[in-house]
Amino acid sequence: MKSYSEKIFNALDLDIFKIISDTADKLEFKTYIVGGFVRDIILNRSVKKDIDIMCVGSGIDLAKAVQKKINSSAKVNIFKRYGTAMINYADYQIEFVGSRKESYSKDSRNPSVESGDFMDDMLRRDFTINTLAISLNSKKYGELVDTFGGLNDLEQKIIITPLEPNKTFSDDPLRMLRAVRFASQLNFNIDQNTKDSIIENSHRLKILSPERIADEINKILMCENPSIGFKNLEKMKLLQDIIPELIDLKGVEEVEGQTHKDNFYHTLEVVDNISKNTSDIWLRWAALLHDVGKAPTKKFDKKIGWTFHGHEYIGSKMVKKIFERLNLPLNETLKYVQKIVMMSSRPIVISEDIVTDSAVRRLIYDAGNSIDDLLTLCEADITTKNIKKSVKYQNNFKVVRKKIRDVEERDSIRNFQPPITGEVIMKHFNIKPCKEIGIIKEKIKNAILDGEILNDYDEALDLMIKIGKSIGLEDE
């Protein structure tokens, strides 16, 4: 951290900061860069393209004056209700706001806002690591202002609130989720007093909108190791009000000396594993929810031990309820996640047996364009600590992947439509729409998938005629 001055100097080597500095001096506004941009400079992280500028004065007036100086066609977007303004400049999105102080009511996280001084603005911030500010005024250009020891907390890798935490979290309970998210993104620890306060105020989540909660969960899920965040959510009593279905997976039962694995921690391992191989948020959601059906389907059988029969089907139904609760997309995105959850055991079953062309064809047909994602999940699902077993399973999936490539290249099964259409069947047998058409199409499809005939029009036509005769239809 000793070289933070050099990091700031390098980061300020953008003409826009010089323009803001000159403009602020002319308006006689004390002006600072604040927020995550400053934090990430000091941590040497890739800085975001959104920059927060705070001035002791009117943020809107400062934005308008800056816009005139940059001689840009980019217009100033003004949000009078919040006293903020935004300019898009080059690759950056710059938000201007005047310093303010906030007061909250018990039943809302939307504060009453009024003008304040620099200290008022720092006091309203969530964590000390976000209270760092860089002066842009010419006399103190590039000077770091550290009011609450945020620099030390960055060095110590700790998340702590500038105010007494109960006030911070009671005022705005979203900050509890932000604490977990920052700890996960930065690989920091949350101060123990702060943790205790989150547990005490966890009930306050109920005043948050589902969209706000989902946004933070998505950001946690997109971390390098999402398990850090989800373990904290569980320990601090937040997850039970967001995705209680995951909490239901927690714990190990023993009956007659037989136990099952803790499916909660197994799930988090799977999510960490898959995060090494994909940045697709919805595939990560599928990994997070792939075993949610195990809690309601768990049974003990004296002959075979613990079973979770049908957990994939039940789990896929549960996905919709979770998405509805969090106002996540209920369109093709939901169908995709449900499909991956529903099929999550199919490749595993194939990998444990001799891989037949027929089984592979059906897997490709049912998975369609999701086949690669499905295999990525199944490979991430290998969490055994037995090295021999792990290597065996991984090798089995290599065989499955090769078999899929070979079958796909030869038979073109992915998303295929049987070559015989309903129109062909009706014309040949001179019939109107009826159940027999569906019977013929299904039998042709199964014959192709089972390798009895090729995915070929002539072979399918011959089979159609045979099937038609067998169910009493006559050639015209």
C-alpha positions as CSV (number, residue, x, y, z in Angstrom):
1,M,0.0,0.0,0.0
2,K,3.0,2.3,0.4
3,S,3.0,3.1,-3.4
4,Y,-0.6,4.3,-3.4
5,S,0.5,7.8,-4.3
6,E,2.1,6.6,-7.5
7,K,-1.0,4.5,-8.3
8,I,-3.2,7.6,-7.9
9,F,-0.8,9.7,-10.0
10,N,-1.0,7.2,-12.8
11,A,-4.8,6.9,-12.6
12,L,-5.3,10.6,-12.8
13,D,-3.4,10.8,-16.1
14,L,-6.7,11.2,-17.9
15,D,-7.6,14.6,-19.5
16,I,-11.1,14.4,-18.1
17,F,-9.8,14.7,-14.5
18,K,-7.9,17.8,-15.4
19,I,-11.0,19.3,-17.0
20,I,-13.1,18.5,-13.9
21,S,-10.3,20.0,-11.7
22,D,-10.2,23.3,-13.7
23,T,-14.0,23.5,-13.7
24,A,-14.3,22.8,-10.0
25,D,-11.8,25.5,-9.2
26,K,-13.7,28.1,-11.2
27,L,-16.9,27.2,-9.5
28,E,-15.1,27.1,-6.2
29,F,-16.5,23.6,-5.4
30,K,-14.3,21.3,-3.3
31,T,-14.4,18.2,-5.6
32,Y,-13.3,14.6,-5.2
33,I,-13.3,11.2,-6.9
34,V,-15.0,8.8,-4.5
35,G,-16.2,5.2,-4.3
36,G,-15.1,2.0,-5.9
37,F,-12.8,3.8,-8.5
38,V,-10.6,5.0,-5.7
39,R,-10.6,1.7,-3.8
40,D,-9.7,-0.3,-6.9
41,I,-6.8,2.1,-7.8
42,I,-5.2,1.4,-4.4
43,L,-5.9,-2.3,-4.6
44,N,-4.3,-2.3,-8.1
45,R,-7.5,-3.9,-9.4
46,S,-8.8,-3.3,-12.9
47,V,-10.6,0.0,-12.4
48,K,-14.2,0.3,-13.4
49,K,-15.4,2.5,-16.3
50,D,-17.9,4.3,-14.0
51,I,-16.4,7.1,-12.0
52,D,-18.2,8.9,-9.1
53,I,-17.4,12.6,-8.6
54,M,-18.6,14.3,-5.4
55,C,-18.5,18.0,-4.9
56,V,-19.4,20.3,-2.0
57,G,-21.9,22.2,-4.1
58,S,-24.3,21.3,-7.0
59,G,-23.3,18.1,-8.8
60,I,-25.6,19.1,-11.6
61,D,-24.0,22.5,-12.1
62,L,-20.6,21.0,-12.1
63,A,-21.6,18.4,-14.7
64,K,-23.1,21.1,-17.0
65,A,-19.9,23.2,-16.8
66,V,-17.7,20.2,-17.5
67,Q,-19.8,19.2,-20.5
68,K,-19.3,22.6,-22.0
69,K,-15.5,22.3,-21.5
70,I,-15.1,18.9,-23.1
71,N,-16.7,20.2,-26.3
72,S,-18.5,17.0,-26.7
73,S,-21.8,16.1,-28.3
74,A,-22.5,13.9,-25.3
75,K,-25.4,15.4,-23.4
76,V,-25.7,15.7,-19.6
77,N,-28.3,13.3,-18.2
78,I,-29.9,15.0,-15.2
79,F,-31.7,13.3,-12.3
80,K,-33.1,16.2,-10.3
81,R,-34.9,14.0,-7.8
82,Y,-31.5,12.7,-6.6
83,G,-29.5,15.8,-7.4
84,T,-27.2,13.9,-9.7
85,A,-26.0,14.2,-13.3
86,M,-24.2,11.8,-15.7
87,I,-21.9,12.3,-18.7
88,N,-20.5,9.6,-21.0
89,Y,-17.0,10.5,-22.0
90,A,-14.8,8.3,-24.1
91,D,-15.2,4.8,-22.4
92,Y,-16.2,6.3,-19.1
93,Q,-19.5,6.9,-17.4
94,I,-19.0,9.8,-15.0
95,E,-21.6,10.6,-12.3
96,F,-21.6,13.9,-10.5
97,V,-23.3,14.4,-7.2
98,G,-23.3,17.1,-4.6
99,S,-22.3,16.2,-1.0
100,R,-25.3,15.3,1.1
101,K,-26.6,13.8,4.3
102,E,-29.3,11.2,4.6
103,S,-31.9,10.2,7.1
104,Y,-34.0,7.0,6.9
105,S,-37.4,5.8,8.1
106,K,-37.8,2.4,9.6
107,D,-39.8,0.9,6.8
108,S,-37.8,2.1,3.8
109,R,-34.3,2.1,2.5
110,N,-35.0,5.2,0.4
111,P,-33.6,8.1,2.4
112,S,-34.6,11.7,2.8
113,V,-31.7,13.7,1.3
114,E,-30.5,17.2,2.0
115,S,-27.3,19.1,1.2
116,G,-24.4,18.5,3.5
117,D,-20.7,19.0,3.8
118,F,-17.8,16.6,3.0
119,M,-18.1,14.8,6.3
120,D,-21.8,14.3,6.0
121,D,-21.2,12.6,2.7
122,M,-18.6,10.3,4.1
123,L,-20.8,9.3,7.0
124,R,-23.5,8.1,4.7
125,R,-21.2,5.6,3.0
126,D,-21.4,1.9,3.7
127,F,-17.9,0.8,4.5
128,T,-14.6,2.4,5.4
129,I,-12.9,1.1,2.3
130,N,-15.5,3.1,0.3
131,T,-14.9,6.4,2.2
132,L,-11.6,7.1,0.5
133,A,-11.6,10.2,-1.7
134,I,-9.1,11.8,-4.1
135,S,-9.1,15.6,-4.2
136,L,-9.3,17.1,-7.7
137,N,-8.9,20.7,-6.8
138,S,-5.6,22.1,-8.1
139,K,-4.1,23.0,-4.7
140,K,-4.6,19.4,-3.4
141,Y,-4.8,17.6,-6.8
142,G,-4.3,13.8,-6.2
143,E,-4.3,14.0,-2.4
144,L,-5.9,11.0,-0.7
145,V,-8.4,11.9,2.0
146,D,-8.8,9.1,4.4
147,T,-11.4,10.1,7.1
148,F,-12.2,6.7,8.6
149,G,-9.0,4.7,8.3
150,G,-10.1,3.1,5.0
151,L,-6.5,2.7,3.8
152,N,-5.6,0.7,6.8
153,D,-8.7,-1.5,6.4
154,L,-7.7,-2.1,2.8
155,E,-4.3,-3.2,4.0
156,Q,-5.8,-5.5,6.7
157,K,-8.4,-6.8,4.1
158,I,-11.3,-6.1,6.4
159,I,-14.9,-4.9,5.8
160,I,-16.1,-2.6,8.5
161,T,-18.7,0.2,8.7
162,P,-17.7,3.9,9.3
163,L,-20.7,4.3,11.7
164,E,-21.9,1.9,14.4
165,P,-23.0,-1.1,12.3
166,N,-26.5,-1.4,13.7
167,K,-27.3,2.1,12.4
168,T,-25.6,1.4,9.0
169,F,-27.6,-1.8,8.4
170,S,-30.9,-0.7,9.9
171,D,-30.8,2.4,7.7
172,D,-30.1,0.5,4.5
173,P,-30.3,-3.3,4.8
174,L,-28.9,-3.7,1.3
175,R,-25.5,-2.9,2.8
176,M,-25.6,-6.3,4.5
177,L,-25.6,-8.0,1.1
178,R,-23.0,-5.6,-0.1
179,A,-20.7,-6.5,2.8
180,V,-21.0,-10.1,1.8
181,R,-20.4,-9.3,-1.9
182,F,-17.3,-7.1,-1.2
183,A,-15.9,-9.8,1.0
184,S,-16.4,-12.3,-1.8
185,Q,-15.1,-10.1,-4.6
186,L,-12.1,-8.8,-2.8
187,N,-11.4,-11.9,-0.7
188,F,-11.7,-9.8,2.5
189,N,-12.9,-10.7,5.9
190,I,-15.9,-9.1,7.5
191,D,-15.2,-7.5,10.9
192,Q,-16.7,-9.7,13.7
193,N,-18.7,-6.8,15.2
194,T,-20.0,-6.1,11.7
195,K,-21.0,-9.8,11.3
196,D,-22.8,-9.8,14.6
197,S,-24.8,-6.7,13.5
198,I,-25.7,-8.3,10.2
199,I,-27.1,-11.3,12.0
200,E,-29.1,-9.0,14.4
201,N,-30.5,-7.0,11.5
202,S,-31.0,-9.9,9.0
203,H,-34.8,-9.6,9.4
204,R,-34.5,-6.1,7.7
205,L,-34.1,-7.8,4.3
206,K,-37.8,-7.9,4.0
207,I,-38.0,-4.2,3.1
208,L,-35.7,-4.7,0.1
209,S,-37.1,-5.2,-3.4
210,P,-36.5,-8.6,-5.0
211,E,-34.6,-6.9,-7.9
212,R,-32.0,-5.3,-5.4
213,I,-31.5,-8.7,-3.7
214,A,-31.1,-10.5,-7.0
215,D,-28.6,-8.0,-8.3
216,E,-26.3,-8.6,-5.3
217,I,-26.8,-12.4,-5.5
218,N,-25.8,-12.2,-9.2
219,K,-22.7,-10.3,-8.3
220,I,-21.7,-12.8,-5.7
221,L,-22.4,-15.6,-8.1
222,M,-20.0,-14.0,-10.6
223,C,-17.1,-13.9,-8.2
224,E,-14.1,-16.0,-8.7
225,N,-15.1,-18.3,-5.8
226,P,-18.8,-17.7,-5.2
227,S,-18.8,-20.1,-2.2
228,I,-17.1,-17.4,-0.1
229,G,-20.2,-15.3,-0.4
230,F,-22.8,-18.0,0.0
231,K,-21.1,-19.4,3.1
232,N,-21.2,-15.9,4.6
233,L,-24.9,-15.5,3.5
234,E,-25.7,-18.7,5.4
235,K,-23.6,-17.9,8.5
236,M,-25.1,-14.5,8.8
237,K,-28.8,-15.7,8.5
238,L,-29.4,-13.9,5.2
239,L,-29.7,-16.9,2.8
240,Q,-32.6,-18.4,4.6
241,D,-34.8,-15.4,3.6
242,I,-33.4,-15.4,0.0
243,I,-33.1,-19.0,-1.1
244,P,-34.3,-21.2,1.8
245,E,-34.2,-24.2,-0.6
246,L,-30.4,-24.1,-0.3
247,I,-30.5,-24.0,3.5
248,D,-32.7,-27.2,3.4
249,L,-29.8,-29.0,1.8
250,K,-27.5,-28.4,4.8
251,G,-26.6,-31.1,7.2
252,V,-25.9,-34.8,7.2
253,E,-28.3,-37.5,8.5
254,E,-27.3,-40.9,9.7
255,V,-29.6,-44.0,9.8
256,E,-28.3,-47.4,10.7
257,G,-24.8,-46.2,10.2
258,Q,-25.3,-44.9,6.7
259,T,-24.9,-41.2,5.9
260,H,-25.2,-39.0,2.9
261,K,-23.0,-36.0,2.0
262,D,-23.9,-32.5,3.0
263,N,-25.5,-31.3,-0.2
264,F,-25.3,-27.6,0.7
265,Y,-21.5,-27.6,0.8
266,H,-21.3,-30.0,-2.1
267,T,-23.4,-27.5,-4.1
268,L,-20.9,-24.7,-3.3
269,E,-18.0,-26.8,-4.4
270,V,-19.8,-27.4,-7.7
271,V,-20.4,-23.7,-8.2
272,D,-16.7,-22.9,-7.5
273,N,-15.7,-25.7,-9.9
274,I,-17.9,-24.5,-12.7
275,S,-16.9,-20.9,-12.2
276,K,-13.4,-21.9,-13.3
277,N,-14.8,-22.8,-16.7
278,T,-17.6,-20.4,-17.4
279,S,-18.6,-16.8,-16.9
280,D,-22.2,-17.6,-18.0
281,I,-24.3,-16.3,-15.1
282,W,-27.2,-18.6,-15.9
283,L,-25.1,-21.7,-16.1
284,R,-23.7,-20.7,-12.7
285,W,-27.3,-20.4,-11.5
286,A,-28.0,-23.9,-12.8
287,A,-25.0,-25.2,-10.8
288,L,-26.3,-23.4,-7.7
289,L,-29.7,-25.0,-8.0
290,H,-28.9,-28.4,-9.6
291,D,-29.5,-30.3,-6.3
292,V,-32.3,-28.2,-4.7
293,G,-34.7,-31.1,-5.3
294,K,-32.7,-33.4,-3.0
295,A,-34.2,-32.1,0.2
296,P,-37.8,-32.9,-0.6
297,T,-37.0,-36.2,-2.2
298,K,-34.6,-37.6,0.4
299,K,-35.5,-41.0,1.7
300,F,-33.8,-43.9,3.5
301,D,-34.2,-47.4,2.0
302,K,-32.9,-50.2,4.2
303,K,-31.6,-52.2,1.2
304,I,-29.9,-49.4,-0.7
305,G,-29.5,-46.5,1.8
306,W,-30.2,-42.9,1.1
307,T,-32.0,-42.1,-2.2
308,F,-33.1,-38.9,-3.9
309,H,-35.3,-40.3,-6.7
310,G,-36.7,-37.8,-9.1
311,H,-34.8,-34.9,-7.5
312,E,-33.9,-33.5,-10.9
313,Y,-37.6,-33.2,-12.0
314,I,-38.6,-31.7,-8.6
315,G,-35.6,-29.4,-8.6
316,S,-36.5,-28.1,-12.1
317,K,-40.0,-27.2,-10.8
318,M,-38.5,-25.5,-7.7
319,V,-36.3,-23.3,-10.0
320,K,-39.4,-21.4,-11.2
321,K,-40.5,-20.6,-7.7
322,I,-37.1,-19.3,-6.9
323,F,-36.9,-17.2,-10.0
324,E,-40.4,-15.8,-9.3
325,R,-39.4,-14.9,-5.8
326,L,-36.3,-12.9,-6.9
327,N,-38.0,-11.4,-10.1
328,L,-35.4,-13.2,-12.3
329,P,-36.2,-13.6,-15.9
330,L,-39.2,-15.9,-16.6
331,N,-38.5,-16.3,-20.3
332,E,-36.1,-18.6,-22.2
333,T,-33.6,-18.0,-19.4
334,L,-35.8,-19.8,-16.9
335,K,-36.4,-22.6,-19.4
336,Y,-32.6,-23.0,-19.9
337,V,-31.9,-23.2,-16.2
338,Q,-34.7,-25.7,-15.7
339,K,-33.5,-27.8,-18.6
340,I,-30.0,-28.0,-17.2
341,V,-31.3,-28.9,-13.7
342,M,-33.7,-31.5,-15.1
343,M,-30.9,-33.2,-17.2
344,S,-28.1,-32.8,-14.7
345,S,-27.8,-36.5,-14.0
346,R,-28.2,-37.8,-17.5
347,P,-24.5,-37.6,-18.7
348,I,-23.4,-39.0,-15.3
349,V,-25.5,-42.1,-15.9
350,I,-24.1,-42.5,-19.4
351,S,-20.5,-42.0,-18.1
352,E,-20.9,-44.9,-15.6
353,D,-21.9,-47.4,-18.3
354,I,-20.7,-48.5,-21.7
355,V,-21.5,-45.5,-23.8
356,T,-23.9,-46.6,-26.5
357,D,-24.6,-44.6,-29.7
358,S,-28.3,-44.8,-28.8
359,A,-27.9,-43.2,-25.4
360,V,-25.7,-40.5,-26.8
361,R,-28.1,-39.7,-29.6
362,R,-31.0,-39.3,-27.1
363,L,-28.8,-37.1,-24.8
364,I,-27.8,-34.8,-27.8
365,Y,-31.4,-34.6,-29.0
366,D,-32.9,-33.8,-25.5
367,A,-30.1,-31.3,-24.6
368,G,-30.0,-29.6,-28.0
369,N,-27.7,-26.6,-27.9
370,S,-27.3,-26.9,-24.2
371,I,-25.3,-30.1,-24.4
372,D,-21.9,-28.5,-23.9
373,D,-23.1,-26.5,-20.9
374,L,-24.7,-29.7,-19.4
375,L,-21.4,-31.6,-19.7
376,T,-19.6,-28.6,-18.1
377,L,-21.9,-28.8,-15.1
378,C,-21.5,-32.6,-14.8
379,E,-17.7,-32.3,-14.8
380,A,-18.0,-29.6,-12.1
381,D,-20.1,-32.0,-10.1
382,I,-17.1,-34.2,-9.5
383,T,-16.2,-33.3,-6.0
384,T,-14.9,-36.6,-4.6
385,K,-11.7,-36.3,-2.6
386,N,-10.7,-39.8,-3.8
387,I,-8.0,-39.1,-6.4
388,K,-8.5,-42.4,-8.3
389,K,-12.3,-41.9,-8.5
390,S,-11.9,-38.3,-9.6
391,V,-9.5,-39.2,-12.4
392,K,-11.8,-42.1,-13.4
393,Y,-14.9,-39.8,-13.6
394,Q,-13.0,-37.1,-15.5
395,N,-11.7,-39.7,-18.0
396,N,-15.2,-41.1,-18.4
397,F,-16.5,-37.7,-19.4
398,K,-13.7,-37.3,-21.9
399,V,-15.0,-40.5,-23.5
400,V,-18.6,-39.1,-23.4
401,R,-17.5,-35.8,-25.0
402,K,-15.7,-37.6,-27.8
403,K,-18.6,-39.9,-28.4
404,I,-20.9,-36.9,-28.6
405,R,-18.7,-35.3,-31.2
406,D,-18.5,-38.5,-33.3
407,V,-22.2,-39.1,-33.2
408,E,-23.1,-35.5,-33.9
409,E,-20.7,-35.3,-36.9
410,R,-22.1,-38.6,-38.3
411,D,-25.9,-38.3,-37.5
412,S,-26.6,-34.5,-37.2
413,I,-28.9,-35.2,-34.2
414,R,-28.7,-31.9,-32.3
415,N,-32.1,-30.2,-32.6
416,F,-33.0,-32.4,-35.5
417,Q,-36.6,-32.7,-36.8
418,P,-37.6,-36.1,-38.1
419,P,-37.5,-36.0,-42.0
420,I,-41.1,-37.1,-42.3
421,T,-43.6,-34.3,-41.5
422,G,-47.2,-34.5,-40.6
423,E,-48.1,-33.1,-44.1
424,V,-46.2,-36.0,-45.8
425,I,-48.1,-38.5,-43.7
426,M,-51.5,-37.0,-44.3
427,K,-50.8,-36.8,-48.1
428,H,-49.5,-40.3,-48.4
429,F,-52.4,-41.9,-46.4
430,N,-55.0,-39.3,-47.5
431,I,-56.0,-38.6,-43.9
432,K,-56.8,-35.5,-41.9
433,P,-55.1,-34.5,-38.6
434,C,-55.4,-37.3,-36.1
435,K,-53.6,-39.2,-33.3
436,E,-52.1,-41.7,-35.8
437,I,-49.9,-38.9,-37.3
438,G,-48.3,-38.3,-33.9
439,I,-47.8,-42.1,-33.4
440,I,-46.0,-42.4,-36.7
441,K,-43.7,-39.4,-36.1
442,E,-42.8,-40.6,-32.6
443,K,-41.9,-44.0,-33.9
444,I,-39.8,-42.6,-36.7
445,K,-38.0,-40.3,-34.2
446,N,-37.3,-43.2,-31.8
447,A,-36.0,-45.4,-34.6
448,I,-33.5,-42.7,-35.7
449,L,-32.4,-42.1,-32.1
450,D,-32.0,-45.8,-31.5
451,G,-30.0,-46.3,-34.6
452,E,-32.5,-48.5,-36.3
453,I,-32.6,-46.2,-39.4
454,L,-30.5,-43.3,-40.5
455,N,-31.6,-39.7,-40.2
456,D,-32.6,-40.0,-43.9
457,Y,-35.8,-39.2,-45.8
458,D,-36.0,-42.4,-47.8
459,E,-35.4,-44.7,-44.9
460,A,-37.9,-42.7,-42.8
461,L,-40.5,-42.9,-45.6
462,D,-40.1,-46.7,-45.8
463,L,-40.6,-47.0,-42.1
464,M,-43.6,-44.6,-42.2
465,I,-45.3,-46.9,-44.7
466,K,-44.7,-50.0,-42.5
467,I,-45.9,-48.3,-39.4
468,G,-49.0,-46.9,-41.2
469,K,-50.0,-50.4,-42.4
470,S,-49.4,-51.8,-38.9
471,I,-52.0,-49.4,-37.4
472,G,-54.5,-49.9,-40.2
473,L,-53.8,-47.0,-42.6
474,E,-53.9,-47.7,-46.3
475,D,-51.7,-46.3,-49.1
476,E,-53.4,-44.0,-51.5
